[in-house]
Amino acid sequence: MYKKWKSVAALGMAVLIGCMMPVSTMMAAAEDSQEDVQEIEVNSDSDNGVILNGENSGDEDNVDVGIVDDENVSDETDAVEDENTSDEISVDEDEYADEEVNTGNDGIALMSEEGGTEAGDIVAPASIDAPKIEIKWQRELYTYDLGGKVEFKYVNKVDQAFECSASQAASLSYCLEQVYADAVAKDEGWMSYMTWQDELPSFGGDAHYVLYVKAEANGQTVYARSGGIVVDTQMPVVTGVEDGKSYPEGTQFKVEDNIDLESVTVNGKPVTPASDGSYQVSANGTSCVIKAKDKAGNEMTCSINVSKDPANNIISESGIYSLKAGTPYKLAEGKWQVSGDKSVYLGGSTFYVKADGDYTFTKR
């Protein structure tokens, strides 16, 4: 009995001293004590966590309640260490999180599809908008998206130019391209092949044009195009007759224009060409006025005299007649004058002309 009491008292004193020692020291003492103790078992029936010595396991009455075993001490120590470790890790993660967001990329954050940050996906902040291009022609907005059929406006002066701007401070580049009348504008896939220049280009001559504009700002690049512009500085040309000369009624002529012809009139009336593109002289008394206009507003006028072939070789009324040399002609009754000749001729007389040509007769 004495030996048991002594053993128990020694063990209790060791535990008391251990409680007063730092946790790390107590853990070391607990490891050392394991070498002296032959067997330690936890009484699963005890609610107080009493440790029983292997020699005295049968005498539970001689054991003091409240002695803390090595396993509980170890659990508490691990809990303290885990708590400290968790705090340290939490602080480090916060620091790293701050460093990841504040990358110095001028407000550009790495965003995942769910709204969080994710490496590799750089997304411009919503507050930074892409520049918007504005193209004007004759002070009217003339801006289109890339691609699509080109609609044209016409101008007859080569010194006119586009006006271009962007919705924010942006670097603008230009490419002025000559196209066909039925052109389809280029899409974005062509933009990298275009020849861009910093200065707004001018028209090189009569042709169909489309202006492409590139704007760069905030790391973003956008494109736009103008509507088409047709530069046509030349007037239509009438071929087959010459201004101021005389031609018989029905004489054929043509009208040519280097870009787009809009209309042809004869004596103020619109006329359409024949299948071969020709028109005919129509008399308005003794004259014929031909007017041709293109879509750029260029207009030309050709005034000619209309001559007649005298029926049965008789000059019966005032007018221009196409006469041939060596052919006898007769004047109707009355008094007549011929242009360029001051003489007065009486009707009923027969006359001849020395050369083929148009002659103007006036009955007095």
Beta strands, then each sheet from edge to edge (+ up, - down):
strand 1: 40-42
strand 2: 51-53
strand 3: 109-110
strand 4: 122-123
strand 5: 133-137
strand 6: 140-141
strand 7: 143-144
strand 8: 152-155
strand 9: 163-166
strand 10: 171-179
strand 11: 207-217
strand 12: 220-226
strand 13: 228-231
strand 14: 237-239
strand 15: 246-248
strand 16: 252-256
strand 17: 261-266
strand 18: 269-270
strand 19: 278-280
strand 20: 287-294
strand 21: 299-308
strand 22: 314-315
strand 23: 319-323
strand 24: 329-331
strand 25: 335-338
strand 26: 345-346
strand 27: 350-351
strand 28: 357-363
sheet 1: 1+ 2-
sheet 2: 3+ 4-
sheet 3: 6+ 5- 9+
sheet 4: 7+ 12- 11+ 10-
sheet 5: 7+ 12- 11+ 13- 8-
sheet 6: 14+ 16- 19+
sheet 7: 15+ 21+ 20- 17+ 18-
sheet 8: 15+ 21+ 23+ 28- 25+ 26-
sheet 9: 22+ 24+ 27-
end
